[in-house]
């Protein structure tokens, strides 16, 4: 007995399963109560950034409304 069409691959094989992380990681990197939702606006000055080395100091960021734009929430001034 055979099925017609592409063979079904498990979600793990296709890379569609969320990464398993510890509760400690989620506490450090997850959203905080003090985070205020924001809506990115266009029309401001454009800034070009060049990263000279990795890691580049952004510890945590927050995506904007509709997953457009982002704001750095925690940074390391000198990495």
C-alpha positions in Angstrom: 0.0 0.0 0.0 1.5 3.4 -1.0 0.3 7.0 -0.7 0.3 9.4 -3.6 2.3 12.6 -3.2 5.4 13.7 -1.5 6.5 11.6 1.4 5.6 13.0 4.8 8.6 14.1 6.8 8.4 14.5 10.5 8.4 18.2 11.8 11.7 17.6 13.5 13.4 16.6 10.2 12.1 19.8 8.5 13.4 22.0 11.4 9.9 23.2 12.4 10.1 22.3 16.1 10.8 25.1 18.6 14.1 24.9 20.3 14.0 23.5 23.8 15.5 26.0 26.3 15.8 26.1 30.0 13.6 28.1 32.3 16.7 30.1 33.3 17.3 31.1 29.7 13.7 32.3 29.3 14.0 34.3 32.5 17.1 36.1 31.2 16.0 36.5 27.6 12.2 36.6 27.7 9.9 39.6 27.8 9.9 41.6 31.0 7.0 43.2 32.8 8.5 46.7 32.2 8.6 46.2 28.4 6.2 48.7 26.7 4.8 47.7 23.3 5.8 50.0 20.5 4.8 50.7 16.9 7.7 51.5 14.6 7.3 54.5 12.5 9.1 55.2 9.2 10.4 58.5 7.9 13.2 59.0 10.4 16.9 59.2 9.7 18.5 55.9 8.5 21.5 54.7 10.5 24.0 52.2 9.1 25.7 50.0 11.6 28.8 47.9 11.1 29.7 45.2 13.6 33.4 44.7 14.0 33.3 41.5 16.0 30.9 39.0 17.6 29.3 39.1 20.1 28.2 42.6 19.3 26.6 43.5 22.7 22.8 43.2 22.1 21.6 40.9 24.9 17.8 41.2 24.4 15.6 42.9 21.9 11.8 43.4 21.5 10.1 43.1 18.2 7.7 45.9 17.2 4.0 45.6 16.5 3.3 43.2 13.6 6.9 41.9 13.9 8.1 45.0 12.1 11.2 46.7 13.4 12.9 46.0 16.7 14.3 47.9 19.7 17.3 46.8 21.7 16.2 46.3 25.3 19.5 45.3 27.0 23.0 46.0 25.7 26.6 45.7 26.7 28.2 49.1 26.0 31.6 47.6 25.3 31.7 44.1 24.1 
